[in-house]
Amino acid sequence: PWYSVDSSSWLYATRLGGIAIVMGERVQYGHITERASRVYGGSASVGETFPWLADFIKDKGFDFKLMRYGGSDKAAVAQSWHERGMYNIYVLSHLKELGVKMTGGEKRWKSLLTGGN
């Protein structure tokens, strides 16, 4: 995700209520907020589709309930967006540890994540 031309997709997903989800050896994005999303195929939330996801998120130190907030309180929306963003950054910076198959070589991925060669 960091190396692709569409390297801002994680941020776009975050803004629209999405999170990165490790599914086997791949990363997918899914809608998590309580508010319906046309971008992610209607009102179903990954929190309801994948009940194990709440435990995974909590085990990594993130607030699942806050990530799901979809109300009208602007401060709470900002906190929710921030929590989803931090979680997405966590997932994308721990791909190898989470078992994601990385193509293009470990050296290339490492340089993208650390800014070095």
C-alpha positions in Angstrom: 0.0 0.0 0.0 2.8 2.5 0.7 4.5 1.9 -2.6 1.6 2.0 -5.0 0.6 5.1 -7.0 -2.6 5.1 -4.9 -0.6 5.4 -1.6 -3.2 7.7 -0.1 -6.0 5.1 -0.3 -5.6 4.3 3.5 -6.2 8.0 4.3 -9.2 8.2 2.0 -10.6 5.0 3.6 -10.1 6.4 7.1 -12.0 9.5 6.2 -14.9 7.5 4.9 -15.1 5.3 8.0 -12.9 2.5 6.7 -10.1 0.5 8.2 -7.4 -1.8 6.9 -8.3 -5.5 7.7 -5.8 -8.3 7.4 -7.5 -11.2 5.7 -5.0 -14.1 5.4 -2.1 -12.8 3.4 -3.9 -9.7 2.1 -5.0 -6.3 3.3 -8.5 -5.2 2.5 -10.4 -2.1 3.5 -13.8 -2.2 5.1 -16.4 0.2 6.5 -16.5 0.2 10.3 -18.5 3.2 11.4 -22.1 3.1 12.6 -23.1 5.4 9.7 -24.0 3.8 6.4 -21.5 4.1 3.5 -22.3 3.8 -0.1 -18.6 3.5 -0.9 -18.4 0.3 1.1 -21.6 -1.2 -0.2 -24.4 0.0 2.0 -25.0 -0.2 5.7 -23.2 -3.4 6.7 -20.2 -2.7 8.8 -17.2 -5.0 9.1 -17.7 -4.9 12.8 -20.9 -6.8 12.3 -19.7 -9.0 9.4 -16.5 -10.0 11.2 -17.1 -10.3 15.0 -13.5 -11.3 15.6 -12.4 -7.9 14.4 -13.4 -6.1 17.6 -11.1 -8.3 19.7 -8.3 -7.9 17.2 -8.5 -4.1 17.3 -8.8 -4.1 21.1 -5.8 -6.5 21.4 -3.7 -4.0 19.4 -4.6 -1.2 21.9 -7.2 0.7 19.9 -10.7 1.7 20.9 -13.2 -0.2 18.8 -16.2 1.7 20.0 -14.6 5.1 19.3 -13.6 3.9 15.8 -17.2 3.0 15.0 -18.6 6.4 16.0 -20.8 7.9 13.3 -22.8 10.6 15.0 -22.9 14.3 14.5 -20.7 15.5 17.4 -17.8 17.1 15.4 -15.2 16.6 18.2 -16.2 12.9 18.5 -16.1 12.5 14.7 -12.5 13.9 14.7 -11.5 11.5 17.5 -13.0 8.6 15.7 -11.2 9.6 12.5 -7.9 9.9 14.4 -8.4 6.5 16.0 -9.1 4.8 12.7 -6.1 6.6 11.1 -3.7 5.5 13.9 -5.0 1.9 13.5 -4.5 2.0 9.8 -1.0 3.3 10.2 -0.3 0.5 12.7 -1.6 -2.2 10.3 0.3 -0.9 7.3 3.5 -0.5 9.3 3.3 -4.1 10.7 2.4 -6.0 7.5 5.1 -8.6 7.9 4.3 -9.3 11.5 0.6 -9.6 10.7 1.4 -12.3 8.0 0.7 -10.2 4.9 2.5 -11.4 1.8 4.5 -8.5 0.5 5.5 -8.5 -3.1 8.5 -6.6 -4.5 11.0 -7.6 -1.9 11.4 -6.8 1.8 14.2 -4.2 1.2 11.9 -2.1 -1.0 9.1 -2.2 1.6 11.5 -1.4 4.5 12.9 1.6 2.7 9.3 2.9 2.1 8.4 2.5 5.8 11.6 4.0 7.2 12.4 6.6 4.6 15.8 5.0 4.0 17.4 2.9 1.3 
